[in-house]
Amino acid sequence: MENQNQFKFFIVDDDIFCANLYEQHLTNMNYTDITYFHNGNDCLSNLDLNPDIIFLDHNMDDITGFEVLKKIKRYNPNIYVVMISAQENIKTAVDALKYGAFDYIIKDADVCEKISPILNKIIQVKEELKKANPSFIQRLLSFI
């Protein structure tokens, strides 16, 4: 089945096992444009590749997930960032959302099952924005 919503994904995680897990899950869902980064700085220096969705590990050695998240959002606020963390910490989750993450996933045995519903949410949001946008653009043009 061809996936009609083709996204460009970045997976940013210093744990290669977890990254492979997410990549395999996305591939099983017929997504093909997936780039893996071992650390946050590599991800940041490749933002010009214009990813749609970034799965971002919270706890990395070189630079924290929050720092990466803030810089991604400064670069392009329209990138959907899904924060992934091994810590079940409500403060971490709240901070992730505060800094602009679209969602927050706990890294556990069910981590891959949580990916599909989030992607469906992103697809819904993008559809709503597409529907809302023409009127926004028309309103904008009426002021010119």
Secondary structure, 3 states (H helix, E strand, C coil): CCCCCCCEEEEECCCHHHHHHHHHHHHHCCCCEEEEECCHHHHHCCHHHCCCEEEEECCCCCCCHHHHHHHHHHHCCCCEEEEEECCCCHHHHHHHHHCCCCEEEECCCCHHHHHHHHHHHHHHHHHHHHHHHHHHHHHHHHCC
